[in-house]
Amino acid sequence: MECGAPILGRSDKKFCSDYCRNAYNNRKNKAVSNLIRTTNNRLKKNWRILNELNPEDKTNVHKSKLIAAGFDFNLFTSIYTTKKQKVYYFVYNQGYLDIGNDFYMLVKRSES
């Protein structure tokens, strides 16, 4: 399916070698893989920023500090809304809540 070389071995074999199988799948999934890789890298960057700015389990930080570190407010992994309608945005286990006046409360979700 990749190089056109004769295939030896099992009757259901589709590739002549692991190299050709990997090359075929990498070429086939390149666009999707690039999008996923880029998005995951940006999420990891957001997580690292929150983790560095919140060494304890909870702290307040000014929006400008997040922006200066390169935080992207459009990327998060989940949203949690409390009974009092407060909306926390999470990047994996690191979360933030807009508390007004350009301040955010950073929190860590417990590992349970």
N, CA, C and O of each residue as an XYZ file, in Angstrom:
448
protein
N       0.825     -1.206      0.000
C       0.000      0.000      0.000
C       0.864      1.264      0.000
O       0.371      2.347     -0.312
N       2.113      1.138      0.338
C       2.991      2.312      0.396
C       3.990      2.327     -0.752
O       4.054      3.300     -1.503
N       4.766      1.262     -0.895
C       5.873      1.308     -1.864
C       5.645      0.429     -3.090
O       6.352      0.580     -4.086
N       4.682     -0.480     -3.044
C       4.406     -1.360     -4.185
C       5.289     -2.588     -4.251
O       5.205     -3.354     -5.211
N       6.126     -2.791     -3.265
C       7.000     -3.969     -3.250
C       6.168     -5.225     -2.988
O       5.096     -5.150     -2.386
N       6.667     -6.379     -3.442
C       5.933     -7.627     -3.183
C       5.851     -7.908     -1.679
O       6.777     -7.612     -0.923
N       4.729     -8.481     -1.271
C       4.483     -8.756      0.139
C       4.664    -10.250      0.378
O       4.047    -11.083     -0.285
N       5.510    -10.563      1.324
C       5.763    -11.949      1.684
C       5.257    -12.190      3.095
O       5.360    -11.310      3.949
N       4.709    -13.380      3.350
C       4.248    -13.703      4.700
C       2.774    -14.005      4.731
O       2.251    -14.631      3.810
N       2.102    -13.578      5.758
C       0.686    -13.877      5.962
C      -0.166    -13.363      4.813
O       0.188    -12.387      4.152
N      -1.289    -14.027      4.583
C      -2.158    -13.666      3.456
C      -2.881    -12.338      3.682
O      -3.289    -11.696      2.714
N      -3.050    -11.908      4.945
C      -3.743    -10.651      5.221
C      -2.782     -9.474      5.425
O      -3.205     -8.383      5.806
N      -1.513     -9.696      5.175
C      -0.495     -8.657      5.349
C      -0.671     -7.571      4.281
O      -0.900     -7.880      3.111
N      -0.563     -6.286      4.691
C      -0.802     -5.177      3.761
C       0.465     -4.417      3.403
O       0.486     -3.681      2.416
N       1.517     -4.582      4.190
C       2.745     -3.815      3.973
C       3.938     -4.761      3.922
O       3.939     -5.823      4.545
N       4.947     -4.354      3.170
C       6.137     -5.189      3.040
C       7.035     -5.108      4.267
O       7.831     -6.015      4.513
N       6.914     -4.016      5.049
C       7.772     -3.848      6.224
C       7.124     -2.879      7.215
O       6.157     -2.188      6.898
N       7.685     -2.852      8.414
C       7.222     -1.887      9.416
C       7.468     -0.465      8.942
O       6.660      0.428      9.199
N       8.580     -0.254      8.252
C       8.905      1.084      7.737
C       7.788      1.581      6.813
O       7.315      2.708      6.959
N       7.366      0.733      5.857
C       6.312      1.139      4.916
C       4.974      1.350      5.627
O       4.228      2.268      5.287
N       4.672      0.505      6.609
C       3.428      0.669      7.370
C       3.435      1.998      8.119
O       2.444      2.728      8.100
N       4.551      2.312      8.779
C       4.652      3.576      9.504
C       4.610      4.772      8.568
O       3.947      5.766      8.865
N       5.301      4.693      7.455
C       5.304      5.793      6.481
C       3.901      6.047      5.948
O       3.481      7.198      5.827
N       3.175      4.980      5.631
C       1.803      5.105      5.124
C       0.902      5.770      6.165
O       0.187      6.723      5.856
N       0.939      5.260      7.403
C       0.073      5.813      8.454
C       0.459      7.238      8.823
O      -0.421      8.056      9.093
N       1.741      7.557      8.842
C       2.170      8.934      9.133
C       1.688      9.895      8.059
O       1.220     10.990      8.369
N       1.798      9.495      6.801
C       1.345     10.349      5.695
C      -0.172     10.518      5.750
O      -0.686     11.618      5.546
N      -0.880      9.435      6.022
C      -2.342      9.449      6.064
C      -2.869     10.338      7.196
O      -3.876     11.026      7.029
N      -2.194     10.323      8.336
C      -2.686     11.044      9.523
C      -1.971     12.357      9.792
O      -2.141     12.938     10.864
N      -1.179     12.837      8.847
C      -0.335     14.008      9.091
C      -1.140     15.250      9.491
O      -0.815     15.893     10.489
N      -2.174     15.595      8.738
C      -2.933     16.813      9.027
C      -3.612     16.728     10.390
O      -3.562     17.682     11.167
N      -4.238     15.608     10.683
C      -4.913     15.431     11.966
C      -3.888     15.418     13.092
O      -4.098     16.030     14.139
N      -2.788     14.725     12.875
C      -1.745     14.643     13.904
C      -1.174     16.020     14.214
O      -0.929     16.334     15.379
N      -0.958     16.844     13.198
C      -0.418     18.188     13.428
C      -1.375     19.029     14.254
O      -0.946     19.745     15.159
N      -2.664     18.954     13.957
C      -3.667     19.710     14.712
C      -3.685     19.250     16.167
O      -3.678     20.073     17.082
N      -3.709     17.946     16.374
C      -3.745     17.405     17.733
C      -2.466     17.754     18.480
O      -2.519     18.154     19.643
N      -1.325     17.607     17.832
C      -0.040     17.904     18.472
C       0.024     19.376     18.878
O       0.445     19.697     19.990
N      -0.390     20.265     17.984
C      -0.371     21.701     18.271
C      -1.298     22.043     19.433
O      -0.924     22.790     20.337
N      -2.508     21.490     19.403
C      -3.473     21.753     20.470
C      -2.961     21.209     21.806
O      -3.049     21.894     22.825
N      -2.431     19.991     21.811
C      -1.899     19.415     23.051
C      -0.728     20.228     23.587
O      -0.607     20.406     24.799
N       0.129     20.721     22.712
C       1.260     21.548     23.154
C       0.765     22.849     23.789
O       1.317     23.302     24.791
N      -0.270     23.444     23.207
C      -0.815     24.682     23.769
C      -1.500     24.419     25.112
O      -1.398     25.230     26.032
N      -2.204     23.273     25.224
C      -2.809     22.903     26.513
C      -1.742     22.669     27.569
O      -1.897     23.095     28.713
N      -0.660     21.996     27.196
C       0.435     21.755     28.146
C       1.060     23.066     28.600
O       1.432     23.216     29.764
N       1.175     24.023     27.665
C       1.723     25.332     28.036
C       0.806     26.013     29.053
O       1.280     26.548     30.055
N      -0.500     25.993     28.800
C      -1.452     26.570     29.753
C      -1.338     25.887     31.111
O      -1.357     26.555     32.145
N      -1.220     24.550     31.116
C      -1.098     23.814     32.369
C       0.164     24.222     33.120
O       0.125     24.442     34.331
N       1.287     24.323     32.401
C       2.549     24.713     33.045
C       2.447     26.103     33.656
O       2.949     26.334     34.756
N       1.806     27.025     32.958
C       1.647     28.395     33.471
C       0.831     28.375     34.763
O       1.229     28.980     35.759
N      -0.306     27.681     34.750
C      -1.135     27.602     35.952
C      -0.384     26.911     37.087
O      -0.480     27.335     38.239
N       0.346     25.873     36.780
C       1.096     25.135     37.792
C       2.193     26.000     38.423
O       2.408     25.947     39.634
N       2.879     26.789     37.607
C       3.941     27.658     38.124
C       3.378     28.795     38.969
O       3.969     29.165     39.984
N       2.241     29.352     38.556
C       1.659     30.481     39.280
C       0.868     30.042     40.511
O       0.497     30.875     41.338
N       0.610     28.752     40.637
C      -0.174     28.234     41.754
C       0.586     27.087     42.432
O       0.191     25.928     42.307
N       1.667     27.401     43.144
C       2.452     26.336     43.780
C       1.708     25.661     44.940
O       1.981     24.507     45.269
N       0.784     26.373     45.544
C      -0.055     25.779     46.597
C      -1.327     25.274     45.924
O      -1.356     25.100     44.706
N      -2.361     25.042     46.696
C      -3.613     24.551     46.113
C      -4.553     25.652     45.658
O      -5.502     25.395     44.918
N      -4.293     26.892     46.102
C      -5.187     27.990     45.747
C      -4.434     29.306     45.877
O      -3.700     29.517     46.842
N      -4.621     30.194     44.892
C      -4.011     31.520     44.947
C      -4.755     32.448     43.997
O      -5.495     31.992     43.125
N      -4.555     33.753     44.168
C      -5.130     34.749     43.268
C      -4.021     35.364     42.434
O      -2.907     35.571     42.915
N      -4.337     35.653     41.183
C      -3.345     36.225     40.284
C      -4.042     37.210     39.346
O      -5.206     37.026     38.988
N      -3.319     38.251     38.955
C      -3.863     39.250     38.036
C      -3.813     38.716     36.606
O      -2.900     37.980     36.232
N      -4.798     39.099     35.831
C      -4.906     38.646     34.445
C      -3.643     38.974     33.646
O      -3.228     38.187     32.796
N      -3.036     40.121     33.912
C      -1.849     40.536     33.162
C      -0.689     39.561     33.350
O       0.121     39.368     32.443
N      -0.613     38.948     34.529
C       0.448     37.969     34.792
C       0.249     36.721     33.937
O       1.211     36.166     33.406
N      -0.994     36.286     33.807
C      -1.303     35.138     32.954
C      -1.000     35.444     31.489
O      -0.398     34.633     30.785
N      -1.421     36.611     31.045
C      -1.195     37.006     29.652
C       0.294     37.147     29.361
O       0.767     36.708     28.313
N       1.032     37.756     30.281
C       2.481     37.932     30.091
C       3.197     36.585     29.969
O       4.215     36.485     29.284
N       2.668     35.546     30.633
C       3.277     34.217     30.565
C       2.864     33.471     29.296
O       3.408     32.407     28.997
N       1.903     34.025     28.547
C       1.462     33.398     27.301
C       0.236     32.516     27.444
O      -0.018     31.663     26.594
N      -0.529     32.714     28.513
C      -1.724     31.899     28.753
C      -2.784     32.184     27.705
O      -3.023     33.340     27.355
N      -3.425     31.125     27.199
C      -4.491     31.238     26.194
C      -5.819     30.890     26.870
O      -6.068     29.727     27.186
N      -6.669     31.890     27.090
C      -7.940     31.687     27.782
C      -8.946     30.889     26.953
O      -9.970     30.456     27.481
N      -8.670     30.690     25.670
C      -9.580     29.944     24.802
C      -9.347     28.433     24.863
O     -10.130     27.665     24.304
N      -8.287     28.005     25.530
C      -7.975     26.577     25.576
C      -8.068     26.045     26.995
O      -7.348     26.496     27.885
N      -8.956     25.086     27.201
C      -9.120     24.422     28.483
C      -9.696     23.050     28.203
O     -10.197     22.797     27.107
N      -9.631     22.163     29.181
C     -10.095     20.798     28.963
C     -11.483     20.519     29.514
O     -12.164     19.608     29.043
N     -11.918     21.300     30.515
C     -13.262     21.095     31.054
C     -13.743     22.349     31.772
O     -12.971     23.243     32.116
N     -15.052     22.370     31.981
C     -15.708     23.470     32.701
C     -16.484     22.861     33.862
O     -17.152     21.839     33.710
N     -16.388     23.499     35.019
C     -17.147     23.062     36.187
C     -17.965     24.244     36.694
O     -17.411     25.298     37.006
N     -19.275     24.070     36.775
C     -20.168     25.107     37.286
C     -20.682     24.676     38.655
O     -21.228     23.583     38.806
N     -20.503     25.547     39.656
C     -20.947     25.235     41.012
C     -22.448     25.467     41.144
O     -23.090     25.987     40.232
N     -22.996     25.075     42.288
C     -24.417     25.301     42.549
C     -24.745     26.786     42.582
O     -25.873     27.189     42.300
N     -23.740     27.605     42.932
C     -23.927     29.064     42.966
C     -23.610     29.710     41.624
O     -23.456     30.928     41.535
N     -23.513     28.883     40.573
C     -23.291     29.325     39.203
C     -21.918     29.974     38.958
O     -21.767     30.770     38.031
N     -20.933     29.639     39.777
C     -19.563     30.078     39.512
C     -18.968     29.090     38.509
O     -19.115     27.876     38.653
N     -18.290     29.632     37.487
C     -17.769     28.792     36.413
C     -16.253     28.704     36.509
O     -15.548     29.701     36.356
N     -15.766     27.497     36.764
C     -14.331     27.217     36.799
C     -13.936     26.593     35.466
O     -14.629     25.714     34.954
N     -12.830     27.049     34.914
C     -12.266     26.472     33.700
C     -11.034     25.674     34.101
O     -10.173     26.173     34.827
N     -10.951     24.437     33.630
C      -9.842     23.574     34.007
C      -8.982     23.211     32.805
O      -9.478     22.978     31.703
N      -7.680     23.171     33.052
C      -6.714     22.599     32.123
C      -6.162     21.393     32.874
O      -5.263     21.507     33.706
N      -6.728     20.239     32.553
C      -6.469     19.011     33.300
C      -6.849     19.231     34.767
O      -8.029     19.440     35.048
N      -5.917     19.196     35.705
C      -6.276     19.362     37.125
C      -6.076     20.791     37.631
O      -6.353     21.072     38.797
N      -5.607     21.687     36.785
C      -5.383     23.084     37.165
C      -6.571     23.920     36.673
O      -6.930     23.870     35.497
N      -7.173     24.683     37.585
C      -8.342     25.463     37.211
C      -8.219     26.921     37.576
O      -7.339     27.324     38.337
N      -9.136     27.718     37.005
C      -9.171     29.148     37.326
C     -10.606     29.646     37.284
O     -11.451     29.134     36.550
N     -10.848     30.664     38.099
C     -12.162     31.282     38.216
C     -11.976     32.786     38.131
O     -11.124     33.342     38.824
N     -12.754     33.451     37.298
C     -12.717     34.913     37.196
C     -13.422     35.477     38.423
O     -14.626     35.287     38.595
N     -12.665     36.176     39.282
C     -13.252     36.736     40.505
C     -13.472     38.245     40.395
O     -13.806     38.907     41.378
N     -13.283     38.777     39.194
C     -13.553     40.188     38.957
C     -12.330     41.067     39.081
O     -11.299     40.649     39.609
N     -12.452     42.290     38.590
C     -11.369     43.277     38.620
C     -10.078     42.739     38.006
O      -8.984     43.061     38.469
N     -10.210     41.918     36.963
C      -9.070     41.315     36.262
C      -8.238     40.396     37.148
O      -7.047     40.213     36.899
N      -8.844     39.821     38.171
C      -8.163     38.836     39.006
C      -8.793     37.464     38.810
O      -9.997     37.332     38.593
N      -7.950     36.458     38.892
C      -8.391     35.075     38.777
C      -7.933     34.295     39.992
O      -6.822     34.480     40.489
N      -8.810     33.417     40.464
C      -8.428     32.504     41.535
C      -7.989     31.208     40.864
O      -8.753     30.596     40.117
N      -6.745     30.792     41.138
C      -6.221     29.552     40.596
C      -6.410     28.460     41.630
O      -6.139     28.659     42.814
N      -6.880     27.296     41.173
C      -7.129     26.177     42.069
C      -6.569     24.894     41.446
O      -6.340     24.807     40.239
N      -6.358     23.906     42.319
C      -5.972     22.587     41.849
C      -7.077     21.605     42.238
O      -7.528     21.576     43.383
N      -7.496     20.813     41.271
C      -8.494     19.781     41.540
C      -7.783     18.639     42.249
O      -6.707     18.209     41.834
N      -8.396     18.152     43.323
C      -7.773     17.070     44.082
C      -7.735     15.797     43.238
O      -8.626     15.555     42.424
N      -6.718     15.004     43.435
C      -6.519     13.758     42.699
C      -7.266     12.629     43.383
O      -6.666     11.813     44.081
N      -8.581     12.582     43.182
C      -9.340     11.502     43.826
C     -10.158     10.740     42.828
O     -10.859      9.797     43.196
